[in-house]
Amino acid sequence: MAEKAIFYARAVVVFHYDPGTKNWAPTVVGNDYSTVTMYENSASGTYRVIGRGARDQSKISINSNITKDTNYAKATESFHQWSDPRHTYGLNFVNADEAKSFSDGFLAVVERLRTGNAPAPAAPSPPTTLRGPATPPVAPRAAAPAPPAPPPAPKAPAAPPA
């Protein structure tokens, strides 16, 4: 069986930690939105997180296998992180509700992997932005603002008094 998406969230910035510089570095999508999705392969009992650029879904910002040893940390209400053997990833979520929903699902996956018999994580219910297809449609860009109106035509000079 192929992988299936079980939940997702939007992160404003998706980072990885660069141990060489000891700083967070933007991934290939830069400071743009990413859609971060948890996938399940029920045939093999494995999970992974894939992050894709919201505007250009061919840009993969995260491809991380989740294991029973994965540690997920909430640094702040909206910035969360985890590590795999290659990278430490950080997500700055669009809002606290999406952060909570994503972390609840992520932690349920890790618990299921640790216990081997925990129920599959349910798709997080709040907020409503997490409902729908695994990869939400990309919102169209707002139209460019209209150019300013041209200045009014100059008035004709007044006729000299007679």
SVG drawing of the C-alpha trace seen along z (x, -y; Angstrom):
<svg xmlns="http://www.w3.org/2000/svg" viewBox="-15 -96 46 100">
<polyline fill="none" stroke="black" stroke-width="0.4" points="0.0,0.0 1.2,-3.5 1.6,-6.2 -1.4,-8.2 -1.4,-11.7 -2.9,-11.7 -2.6,-15.4 -0.8,-18.6 -0.1,-22.1 1.3,-25.3 4.5,-26.7 5.6,-30.2 9.3,-29.3 10.8,-25.8 14.3,-25.7 17.1,-23.1 19.8,-23.6 23.3,-23.9 25.7,-22.5 28.7,-24.0 27.4,-27.6 25.3,-26.7 22.4,-28.7 19.0,-27.9 19.2,-28.1 16.3,-28.5 15.6,-25.6 15.1,-25.6 11.7,-27.5 13.3,-30.4 11.0,-32.4 7.9,-31.3 5.0,-29.1 5.4,-25.4 2.8,-22.7 4.2,-20.1 2.4,-16.7 2.6,-13.5 2.4,-10.4 1.7,-6.8 2.7,-3.6 0.4,-1.1 1.9,1.8 5.3,1.2 4.2,-0.7 6.3,-3.7 5.8,-7.4 7.5,-10.4 7.1,-14.1 7.3,-15.9 7.5,-19.7 6.7,-21.3 6.8,-24.9 3.2,-26.2 3.8,-28.1 6.2,-25.6 5.4,-22.1 8.4,-20.7 10.6,-22.3 11.0,-19.8 12.0,-21.4 11.7,-18.4 11.8,-14.6 12.1,-13.1 11.5,-9.6 9.8,-9.4 10.8,-6.7 10.0,-5.7 13.2,-7.5 12.1,-10.9 12.1,-13.7 9.6,-16.5 10.0,-19.7 7.9,-22.8 10.3,-25.7 7.5,-28.2 3.8,-28.1 4.3,-28.4 7.9,-27.2 8.5,-23.5 11.4,-21.2 12.5,-17.6 15.6,-15.7 16.2,-12.8 19.7,-11.3 20.5,-13.9 18.9,-17.2 17.2,-19.1 14.0,-20.7 12.2,-23.8 8.7,-24.9 7.3,-28.4 3.6,-27.7 1.1,-30.1 -0.8,-30.2 -0.9,-28.5 -3.9,-26.3 -2.1,-24.8 1.0,-24.3 -1.0,-22.4 -2.9,-20.3 0.3,-19.3 2.2,-18.5 -0.8,-16.5 -0.7,-14.4 3.1,-14.1 3.2,-13.0 0.5,-10.4 2.5,-9.0 5.6,-8.7 3.6,-7.1 2.1,-4.6 5.6,-3.7 6.9,-3.3 4.0,-1.2 3.3,0.7 -0.4,0.9 -1.6,-2.6 -4.5,-3.7 -3.6,-5.5 -3.6,-9.2 -6.8,-10.9 -6.7,-13.9 -6.5,-16.8 -9.8,-18.6 -9.0,-22.2 -8.5,-24.4 -10.7,-24.2 -7.7,-25.1 -6.4,-21.5 -9.5,-19.9 -9.6,-18.9 -7.1,-17.3 -3.6,-16.5 -2.1,-19.2 -4.4,-22.3 -4.7,-24.3 -2.3,-27.1 -4.1,-30.4 -3.8,-32.6 -1.6,-35.6 -3.4,-38.8 -3.8,-41.1 -1.4,-43.9 -2.8,-47.2 -4.2,-49.4 -1.8,-52.2 -2.6,-55.6 -5.1,-57.7 -3.6,-60.3 -3.5,-63.9 -6.4,-66.0 -6.0,-68.0 -4.8,-71.5 -7.5,-74.2 -7.6,-76.7 -6.4,-80.1 -9.2,-82.6 -10.0,-85.2 -8.6,-88.7 -11.2,-91.1 -12.6,-93.4"/>
</svg>
